Amino acid sequence: MSAPLLHASGIDVRFGGVHALRGVTLAVRPGEVCGLIGPNGAGKTTLFDVLSGMRRPDAGTVAYDGADITRRSPVWRARHGMRRTFQRQQLFGQLTVADNLVVARDWRGGTRAGARHRERAAAVLHDCGLDALGGAYAGGLPVGQARMVELARALADPPRVLLLDEPASGTTADERRRLAAVIRRTAEEEDCAVLLVEHNVAFVMELCSRVVVLDLGRVLAEGTPREVRADPAVREAYLGAGAPREG
């Protein structure tokens, strides 16, 4: 088994008197798609903020490829291969879909880089089934297409780690299948470590090889989708007593 590419250890976060995260430890390996689930208020987005550098933890460390990056900025992390999407769509609405992807690579600069950036954008749009939307303005897209464009933008500059926050929210069944296919292919072919937060439990259980459950800021359970579904504590806290059991 390969070493974790992203490893959070003993993460604590407090907001005044609220203990949002309590000693959370989580690791994601290259080529793995790991799901993070739990009730509202469990601390999932707070953990994503810590992992992406938007919030510094009160205790604990974040390691990336074996190096401590706890104090590194979001920009540093992004430029070293960590990408994040958000619950609320963050597209540049007044730019075309293709230009949203080009912008993700602009930090590399260079007067001759523009053509390469556009070639990469076109290739990613094709891989995501978005060829026909390259010239459309991102602000006019329906939710499902916008979600796919957000994922495509995260892939425009090849990632090593993908942090996906509610990628399937507001999508149709067909759109979820396309999203899942792109995420799975990225993990496998790019050896990318993927961690996703998602309330659609069926989507998580079908896509992810491992699932971590947060509840009240703590890791409640961790294992394969089958193991997590069968865990009595998870069923009581999150899935519900009526959730179907794995046969």
Short mmCIF file of the C-alpha atoms (twelve columns), coordinates in Angstrom:
data_MODEL
# 
_entry.id   MODEL 
# 
loop_
_atom_site.group_PDB 
_atom_site.id 
_atom_site.type_symbol 
_atom_site.label_atom_id 
_atom_site.label_alt_id 
_atom_site.label_comp_id 
_atom_site.label_asym_id 
_atom_site.label_seq_id 
_atom_site.Cartn_x 
_atom_site.Cartn_y 
_atom_site.Cartn_z 
_atom_site.pdbx_PDB_model_num 
ATOM 1   C CA . MET A 1   0.000   0.000  0.000   1 
ATOM 2   C CA . SER A 2   1.357   3.430  -0.963  1 
ATOM 3   C CA . ALA A 3   2.056   6.129  1.606   1 
ATOM 4   C CA . PRO A 4   -0.612  8.812  2.101   1 
ATOM 5   C CA . LEU A 5   -0.277  11.825 -0.154  1 
ATOM 6   C CA . LEU A 6   -2.470  13.926 2.142   1 
ATOM 7   C CA . HIS A 7   -2.455  13.232 5.876   1 
ATOM 8   C CA . ALA A 8   -4.243  15.221 8.584   1 
ATOM 9   C CA . SER A 9   -3.318  14.232 12.128  1 
ATOM 10  C CA . GLY A 10  -5.016  15.235 15.407  1 
ATOM 11  C CA . ILE A 11  -6.854  18.230 13.922  1 
ATOM 12  C CA . ASP A 12  -8.632  20.426 16.465  1 
ATOM 13  C CA . VAL A 13  -10.622 23.557 15.571  1 
ATOM 14  C CA . ARG A 14  -12.617 25.760 17.943  1 
ATOM 15  C CA . PHE A 15  -14.983 28.625 17.199  1 
ATOM 16  C CA . GLY A 16  -15.298 30.290 20.579  1 
ATOM 17  C CA . GLY A 17  -17.069 27.735 22.748  1 
ATOM 18  C CA . VAL A 18  -17.838 25.426 19.808  1 
ATOM 19  C CA . HIS A 19  -15.435 22.517 19.327  1 
ATOM 20  C CA . ALA A 20  -15.844 21.996 15.578  1 
ATOM 21  C CA . LEU A 21  -13.142 19.341 15.116  1 
ATOM 22  C CA . ARG A 22  -11.806 17.061 17.837  1 
ATOM 23  C CA . GLY A 23  -8.593  15.194 17.112  1 
ATOM 24  C CA . VAL A 24  -9.512  14.298 13.533  1 
ATOM 25  C CA . THR A 25  -7.019  12.097 11.702  1 
ATOM 26  C CA . LEU A 26  -7.504  11.263 8.035   1 
ATOM 27  C CA . ALA A 27  -5.263  10.074 5.197   1 
ATOM 28  C CA . VAL A 28  -5.784  9.831  1.428   1 
ATOM 29  C CA . ARG A 29  -3.465  7.897  -0.878  1 
ATOM 30  C CA . PRO A 30  -2.599  8.409  -4.550  1 
ATOM 31  C CA . GLY A 31  -5.168  6.809  -6.832  1 
ATOM 32  C CA . GLU A 32  -7.800  6.635  -4.079  1 
ATOM 33  C CA . VAL A 33  -11.282 8.154  -4.006  1 
ATOM 34  C CA . CYS A 34  -12.259 8.644  -0.366  1 
ATOM 35  C CA . GLY A 35  -15.666 9.897  0.773   1 
ATOM 36  C CA . LEU A 36  -16.303 12.113 3.799   1 
ATOM 37  C CA . ILE A 37  -19.880 11.994 5.086   1 
ATOM 38  C CA . GLY A 38  -21.791 12.955 8.199   1 
ATOM 39  C CA . PRO A 39  -24.736 14.988 9.488   1 
ATOM 40  C CA . ASN A 40  -24.969 18.753 9.019   1 
ATOM 41  C CA . GLY A 41  -22.627 20.429 11.474  1 
ATOM 42  C CA . ALA A 42  -20.335 17.398 11.725  1 
ATOM 43  C CA . GLY A 43  -17.285 19.488 10.730  1 
ATOM 44  C CA . LYS A 44  -16.802 18.371 7.118   1 
ATOM 45  C CA . THR A 45  -16.397 21.819 5.540   1 
ATOM 46  C CA . THR A 46  -14.251 22.983 8.452   1 
ATOM 47  C CA . LEU A 47  -11.928 20.042 7.808   1 
ATOM 48  C CA . PHE A 48  -11.797 20.972 4.109   1 
ATOM 49  C CA . ASP A 49  -10.885 24.544 5.116   1 
ATOM 50  C CA . VAL A 50  -7.984  23.165 7.167   1 
ATOM 51  C CA . LEU A 51  -6.804  20.814 4.427   1 
ATOM 52  C CA . SER A 52  -6.900  23.539 1.771   1 
ATOM 53  C CA . GLY A 53  -5.146  26.110 3.982   1 
ATOM 54  C CA . MET A 54  -8.101  28.452 4.428   1 
ATOM 55  C CA . ARG A 55  -8.119  27.868 8.175   1 
ATOM 56  C CA . ARG A 56  -5.234  27.059 10.484  1 
ATOM 57  C CA . PRO A 57  -6.100  24.406 13.083  1 
ATOM 58  C CA . ASP A 58  -5.820  25.085 16.800  1 
ATOM 59  C CA . ALA A 59  -3.958  21.793 17.105  1 
ATOM 60  C CA . GLY A 60  -2.725  19.055 14.788  1 
ATOM 61  C CA . THR A 61  -0.833  18.958 11.503  1 
ATOM 62  C CA . VAL A 62  -1.467  18.589 7.790   1 
ATOM 63  C CA . ALA A 63  1.165   16.746 5.760   1 
ATOM 64  C CA . TYR A 64  1.417   16.705 1.960   1 
ATOM 65  C CA . ASP A 65  3.683   14.168 0.330   1 
ATOM 66  C CA . GLY A 66  5.385   13.663 3.694   1 
ATOM 67  C CA . ALA A 67  6.069   17.368 4.392   1 
ATOM 68  C CA . ASP A 68  4.325   19.459 7.054   1 
ATOM 69  C CA . ILE A 69  2.249   22.124 5.257   1 
ATOM 70  C CA . THR A 70  0.073   23.190 8.207   1 
ATOM 71  C CA . ARG A 71  1.252   26.792 7.915   1 
ATOM 72  C CA . ARG A 72  1.325   26.931 4.121   1 
ATOM 73  C CA . SER A 73  -1.109  29.248 2.329   1 
ATOM 74  C CA . PRO A 74  -3.947  28.171 0.021   1 
ATOM 75  C CA . VAL A 75  -2.013  29.658 -2.917  1 
ATOM 76  C CA . TRP A 76  1.080   27.594 -2.114  1 
ATOM 77  C CA . ARG A 77  -1.033  24.454 -1.867  1 
ATOM 78  C CA . ALA A 78  -2.824  25.152 -5.134  1 
ATOM 79  C CA . ARG A 79  0.444   25.755 -6.963  1 
ATOM 80  C CA . HIS A 80  1.814   22.487 -5.626  1 
ATOM 81  C CA . GLY A 81  -1.072  20.420 -6.942  1 
ATOM 82  C CA . MET A 82  -3.920  20.699 -4.412  1 
ATOM 83  C CA . ARG A 83  -7.276  21.713 -5.889  1 
ATOM 84  C CA . ARG A 84  -10.584 22.428 -4.177  1 
ATOM 85  C CA . THR A 85  -14.157 23.009 -5.293  1 
ATOM 86  C CA . PHE A 86  -16.823 24.600 -3.072  1 
ATOM 87  C CA . GLN A 87  -20.433 23.998 -2.046  1 
ATOM 88  C CA . ARG A 88  -21.434 27.249 -3.746  1 
ATOM 89  C CA . GLN A 89  -20.402 27.537 -7.350  1 
ATOM 90  C CA . GLN A 90  -17.308 29.677 -7.811  1 
ATOM 91  C CA . LEU A 91  -17.172 30.033 -11.593 1 
ATOM 92  C CA . PHE A 92  -16.282 33.322 -13.302 1 
ATOM 93  C CA . GLY A 93  -19.718 33.965 -14.748 1 
ATOM 94  C CA . GLN A 94  -18.653 36.678 -17.215 1 
ATOM 95  C CA . LEU A 95  -16.002 34.443 -18.771 1 
ATOM 96  C CA . THR A 96  -16.598 31.610 -21.186 1 
ATOM 97  C CA . VAL A 97  -16.313 28.038 -20.005 1 
ATOM 98  C CA . ALA A 98  -13.006 27.637 -21.867 1 
ATOM 99  C CA . ASP A 99  -11.610 30.830 -20.331 1 
ATOM 100 C CA . ASN A 100 -12.546 29.577 -16.845 1 
ATOM 101 C CA . LEU A 101 -10.133 26.699 -17.467 1 
ATOM 102 C CA . VAL A 102 -7.436  28.879 -19.027 1 
ATOM 103 C CA . VAL A 103 -7.468  31.176 -15.985 1 
ATOM 104 C CA . ALA A 104 -6.677  28.175 -13.766 1 
ATOM 105 C CA . ARG A 105 -3.328  27.873 -15.570 1 
ATOM 106 C CA . ASP A 106 -2.463  31.564 -15.952 1 
ATOM 107 C CA . TRP A 107 -0.226  31.586 -12.884 1 
ATOM 108 C CA . ARG A 108 2.338   29.627 -14.911 1 
ATOM 109 C CA . GLY A 109 2.749   32.735 -17.088 1 
ATOM 110 C CA . GLY A 110 5.020   33.125 -20.073 1 
ATOM 111 C CA . THR A 111 4.268   34.905 -23.338 1 
ATOM 112 C CA . ARG A 112 4.160   31.619 -25.248 1 
ATOM 113 C CA . ALA A 113 2.050   29.779 -22.693 1 
ATOM 114 C CA . GLY A 114 -1.365  30.945 -23.940 1 
ATOM 115 C CA . ALA A 115 -1.625  28.402 -26.742 1 
ATOM 116 C CA . ARG A 116 -0.599  25.549 -24.423 1 
ATOM 117 C CA . HIS A 117 -3.164  26.657 -21.847 1 
ATOM 118 C CA . ARG A 118 -5.911  26.633 -24.477 1 
ATOM 119 C CA . GLU A 119 -4.838  23.231 -25.776 1 
ATOM 120 C CA . ARG A 120 -4.992  21.819 -22.259 1 
ATOM 121 C CA . ALA A 121 -8.387  23.475 -21.648 1 
ATOM 122 C CA . ALA A 122 -9.781  21.969 -24.854 1 
ATOM 123 C CA . ALA A 123 -8.488  18.508 -23.912 1 
ATOM 124 C CA . VAL A 124 -10.038 18.657 -20.434 1 
ATOM 125 C CA . LEU A 125 -13.355 19.919 -21.793 1 
ATOM 126 C CA . HIS A 126 -13.374 16.988 -24.191 1 
ATOM 127 C CA . ASP A 127 -12.600 14.488 -21.433 1 
ATOM 128 C CA . CYS A 128 -15.455 15.946 -19.363 1 
ATOM 129 C CA . GLY A 129 -17.925 15.872 -22.273 1 
ATOM 130 C CA . LEU A 130 -18.092 19.670 -22.406 1 
ATOM 131 C CA . ASP A 131 -16.778 20.367 -25.925 1 
ATOM 132 C CA . ALA A 132 -19.992 22.091 -26.990 1 
ATOM 133 C CA . LEU A 133 -19.905 24.506 -24.039 1 
ATOM 134 C CA . GLY A 134 -16.423 25.968 -24.484 1 
ATOM 135 C CA . GLY A 135 -17.738 29.238 -25.915 1 
ATOM 136 C CA . ALA A 136 -20.721 29.563 -23.571 1 
ATOM 137 C CA . TYR A 137 -20.649 32.059 -20.712 1 
ATOM 138 C CA . ALA A 138 -20.305 30.231 -17.406 1 
ATOM 139 C CA . GLY A 139 -22.819 32.458 -15.633 1 
ATOM 140 C CA . GLY A 140 -25.691 31.119 -17.738 1 
ATOM 141 C CA . LEU A 141 -25.137 27.418 -17.109 1 
ATOM 142 C CA . PRO A 142 -27.631 25.229 -15.236 1 
ATOM 143 C CA . VAL A 143 -26.402 23.744 -11.963 1 
ATOM 144 C CA . GLY A 144 -25.409 20.330 -13.274 1 
ATOM 145 C CA . GLN A 145 -23.282 21.691 -16.112 1 
ATOM 146 C CA . ALA A 146 -21.731 24.277 -13.802 1 
ATOM 147 C CA . ARG A 147 -20.686 21.499 -11.408 1 
ATOM 148 C CA . MET A 148 -18.942 19.674 -14.214 1 
ATOM 149 C CA . VAL A 149 -17.216 22.872 -15.350 1 
ATOM 150 C CA . GLU A 150 -15.969 23.428 -11.790 1 
ATOM 151 C CA . LEU A 151 -14.485 19.946 -11.826 1 
ATOM 152 C CA . ALA A 152 -12.962 20.568 -15.264 1 
ATOM 153 C CA . ARG A 153 -11.371 23.787 -14.012 1 
ATOM 154 C CA . ALA A 154 -9.847  21.880 -11.092 1 
ATOM 155 C CA . LEU A 155 -8.352  19.465 -13.638 1 
ATOM 156 C CA . ALA A 156 -7.072  22.132 -16.039 1 
ATOM 157 C CA . ASP A 157 -3.752  22.317 -14.201 1 
ATOM 158 C CA . PRO A 158 -3.149  18.599 -13.431 1 
ATOM 159 C CA . PRO A 159 -3.868  18.004 -9.727  1 
ATOM 160 C CA . ARG A 160 -2.202  15.667 -7.269  1 
ATOM 161 C CA . VAL A 161 -4.969  16.116 -4.669  1 
ATOM 162 C CA . LEU A 162 -8.639  16.930 -5.350  1 
ATOM 163 C CA . LEU A 163 -10.874 18.201 -2.545  1 
ATOM 164 C CA . LEU A 164 -14.450 18.162 -3.866  1 
ATOM 165 C CA . ASP A 165 -17.128 19.801 -1.713  1 
ATOM 166 C CA . GLU A 166 -20.634 18.589 -2.683  1 
ATOM 167 C CA . PRO A 167 -19.759 17.899 -6.348  1 
ATOM 168 C CA . ALA A 168 -23.073 16.134 -7.040  1 
ATOM 169 C CA . SER A 169 -25.342 18.744 -5.437  1 
ATOM 170 C CA . GLY A 170 -28.148 19.802 -7.780  1 
ATOM 171 C CA . THR A 171 -27.237 17.310 -10.504 1 
ATOM 172 C CA . THR A 172 -29.386 14.779 -12.357 1 
ATOM 173 C CA . ALA A 173 -28.736 11.039 -12.330 1 
ATOM 174 C CA . ASP A 174 -27.048 11.235 -15.757 1 
ATOM 175 C CA . GLU A 175 -24.879 14.142 -14.655 1 
ATOM 176 C CA . ARG A 176 -23.852 12.259 -11.513 1 
ATOM 177 C CA . ARG A 177 -22.796 9.288  -13.612 1 
ATOM 178 C CA . ARG A 178 -20.615 11.541 -15.766 1 
ATOM 179 C CA . LEU A 179 -19.143 13.226 -12.704 1 
ATOM 180 C CA . ALA A 180 -18.337 9.880  -11.123 1 
ATOM 181 C CA . ALA A 181 -16.680 8.635  -14.314 1 
ATOM 182 C CA . VAL A 182 -14.431 11.702 -14.555 1 
ATOM 183 C CA . ILE A 183 -13.510 11.553 -10.859 1 
ATOM 184 C CA . ARG A 184 -12.715 7.842  -11.016 1 
ATOM 185 C CA . ARG A 185 -10.676 8.228  -14.199 1 
ATOM 186 C CA . THR A 186 -8.705  11.131 -12.724 1 
ATOM 187 C CA . ALA A 187 -7.815  9.113  -9.625  1 
ATOM 188 C CA . GLU A 188 -6.780  6.054  -11.586 1 
ATOM 189 C CA . GLU A 189 -5.018  7.567  -14.600 1 
ATOM 190 C CA . GLU A 190 -3.433  10.599 -12.899 1 
ATOM 191 C CA . ASP A 191 -2.650  8.786  -9.608  1 
ATOM 192 C CA . CYS A 192 -4.529  11.619 -7.921  1 
ATOM 193 C CA . ALA A 193 -5.745  11.464 -4.316  1 
ATOM 194 C CA . VAL A 194 -9.438  12.439 -4.185  1 
ATOM 195 C CA . LEU A 195 -11.383 13.369 -1.053  1 
ATOM 196 C CA . LEU A 196 -15.015 14.367 -1.486  1 
ATOM 197 C CA . VAL A 197 -17.705 15.631 0.864   1 
ATOM 198 C CA . GLU A 198 -21.166 14.652 -0.284  1 
ATOM 199 C CA . HIS A 199 -24.659 14.340 1.207   1 
ATOM 200 C CA . ASN A 200 -25.759 11.964 -1.533  1 
ATOM 201 C CA . VAL A 201 -24.831 8.765  0.285   1 
ATOM 202 C CA . ALA A 202 -25.622 6.505  -2.670  1 
ATOM 203 C CA . PHE A 203 -23.205 8.508  -4.846  1 
ATOM 204 C CA . VAL A 204 -20.466 8.170  -2.221  1 
ATOM 205 C CA . MET A 205 -21.003 4.480  -1.619  1 
ATOM 206 C CA . GLU A 206 -20.861 3.652  -5.323  1 
ATOM 207 C CA . LEU A 207 -17.886 5.864  -6.189  1 
ATOM 208 C CA . CYS A 208 -15.575 5.645  -3.174  1 
ATOM 209 C CA . SER A 209 -13.320 2.789  -2.140  1 
ATOM 210 C CA . ARG A 210 -13.178 4.109  1.432   1 
ATOM 211 C CA . VAL A 211 -15.533 6.235  3.496   1 
ATOM 212 C CA . VAL A 212 -14.886 8.331  6.614   1 
ATOM 213 C CA . VAL A 213 -17.828 9.377  8.798   1 
ATOM 214 C CA . LEU A 214 -17.678 12.532 10.926  1 
ATOM 215 C CA . ASP A 215 -20.103 13.247 13.731  1 
ATOM 216 C CA . LEU A 216 -19.885 16.150 16.190  1 
ATOM 217 C CA . GLY A 217 -16.348 16.897 15.057  1 
ATOM 218 C CA . ARG A 218 -14.993 13.389 15.590  1 
ATOM 219 C CA . VAL A 219 -14.294 10.461 13.281  1 
ATOM 220 C CA . LEU A 220 -17.166 8.110  14.035  1 
ATOM 221 C CA . ALA A 221 -16.208 5.334  11.615  1 
ATOM 222 C CA . GLU A 222 -13.932 4.540  8.683   1 
ATOM 223 C CA . GLY A 223 -13.842 1.656  6.242   1 
ATOM 224 C CA . THR A 224 -15.154 0.338  2.957   1 
ATOM 225 C CA . PRO A 225 -18.668 1.364  1.921   1 
ATOM 226 C CA . ARG A 226 -19.915 -2.076 3.012   1 
ATOM 227 C CA . GLU A 227 -18.296 -1.756 6.443   1 
ATOM 228 C CA . VAL A 228 -19.601 1.767  6.995   1 
ATOM 229 C CA . ARG A 229 -23.157 0.857  5.982   1 
ATOM 230 C CA . ALA A 230 -23.129 -2.028 8.449   1 
ATOM 231 C CA . ASP A 231 -21.716 -0.021 11.378  1 
ATOM 232 C CA . PRO A 232 -24.446 0.344  14.047  1 
ATOM 233 C CA . ALA A 233 -23.078 3.686  15.268  1 
ATOM 234 C CA . VAL A 234 -23.189 5.134  11.748  1 
ATOM 235 C CA . ARG A 235 -26.694 3.853  11.152  1 
ATOM 236 C CA . GLU A 236 -27.899 5.444  14.372  1 
ATOM 237 C CA . ALA A 237 -26.110 8.784  13.925  1 
ATOM 238 C CA . TYR A 238 -26.459 9.359  10.205  1 
ATOM 239 C CA . LEU A 239 -27.835 6.699  7.861   1 
ATOM 240 C CA . GLY A 240 -30.886 5.982  10.002  1 
ATOM 241 C CA . ALA A 241 -32.250 2.752  11.359  1 
ATOM 242 C CA . GLY A 242 -34.154 2.123  8.129   1 
ATOM 243 C CA . ALA A 243 -31.077 2.248  5.902   1 
ATOM 244 C CA . PRO A 244 -30.668 -0.904 3.817   1 
ATOM 245 C CA . ARG A 245 -28.020 -3.332 4.946   1 
ATOM 246 C CA . GLU A 246 -25.411 -4.764 2.658   1 
ATOM 247 C CA . GLY A 247 -26.077 -8.393 1.857   1 
# 
